[in-house]
């Protein structure tokens, strides 16, 4: 009984019920059976950074800064794995774990995530690419996209399954673009220039400024609230103790369960620890071979494509207009078909990112509300209401004519970095204090979290300082 109590007592708090006790489920025999959350993370994260920011940097200074994407991705890999560690061990999300320290932590992160995602930027960017292909009004197309996102997320019987399939389709489309573009569009000079990634890495701050470069380093792949949602996605996939927690299902086409928002822990017996080591190995392999690899290959290729077509062109826009110029150059270099393919896959990619952003924003908020404030309400019902609330906010923003308002862009940049700074530090406390000694992070992983804490702290301070000076100076 004393051992049972010590396992549960680590997660006791004054306002949340203690977790239950269960055996750790047997992991699958093959990694292929748990592939999914890393692809979802890559699919949602492949957005403006991969399609605009890194290609823009390559168009200005070549491939000498692609190294930063790998540094940013490796940093996020360690963050994601510590977020996953807690959920694998408890079936709870990292936000629930933070809330065991202080009830308001979950609410703080949910509000910050909303602030970062109030402007429906990815939907409007996708709509703009559609106008390059077929014309039309980007605002009305974006409204239609937002409504379709609401319908998909509220009518899919199991929301995670629908999200995973859409993100897999997106990743497959991007990989198709990489293969076709590698054959027809990337020049021999560009392929030779890939050596600069390793032989001539530098920080070209004089040409582009610190904010652009450091922001690209920090937010390659995911960033902000998306990393936190790794907990929710692996739980719905059934990783570890997440297998005991019901998934989010549609109130219309599924069968949502009314279950507590807290989770379960396992005793550190020999059998459970053997299963833990196998789960941990599978989860690490899944994250490295999907999120890290897919994102780095995509950033590298999109940078190569930009380097091949628009390197040295003067007065290139650093927003969605960059893709119009690049598409026109691809039409001239390869043919109209490839420019159209580039815009089509770009539109699909940004639409899938918008869907993922609405999903993870709503997931985080629903999890917090269910766990700490509305325990008797089904999480699926909260989720659907929050999805349509975010869709409605996006439509109102578009109806008000707020086309990429500066204030919202500044808020998104500042909030994302600040969130990562906060939860990097909280993860150190959470996984070292709340988990059994046998499954706590090793010293080198704690060191990686300290690095992330310092990196995102400095980056968020620099971003706030520079953007605040531009906004109010």
PyMOL commands that set and color helices and strands:
alter all, ss='L'
color gray80, all
select helices_A, chain A and resi 2-9+31-34+37-45+48-61+67-90+94-101+105-117+121-134+138-155+159-184+188-193+195-199+205-208+210-218+225-228+230-237+240-244+270-309+321-333+336-373+379-399+406-433+437-439+443-472
alter helices_A, ss='H'
color red, helices_A
select strands_A, chain A and resi 20-21+264-265
alter strands_A, ss='S'
color yellow, strands_A
deselect
rebuild
show_as cartoon
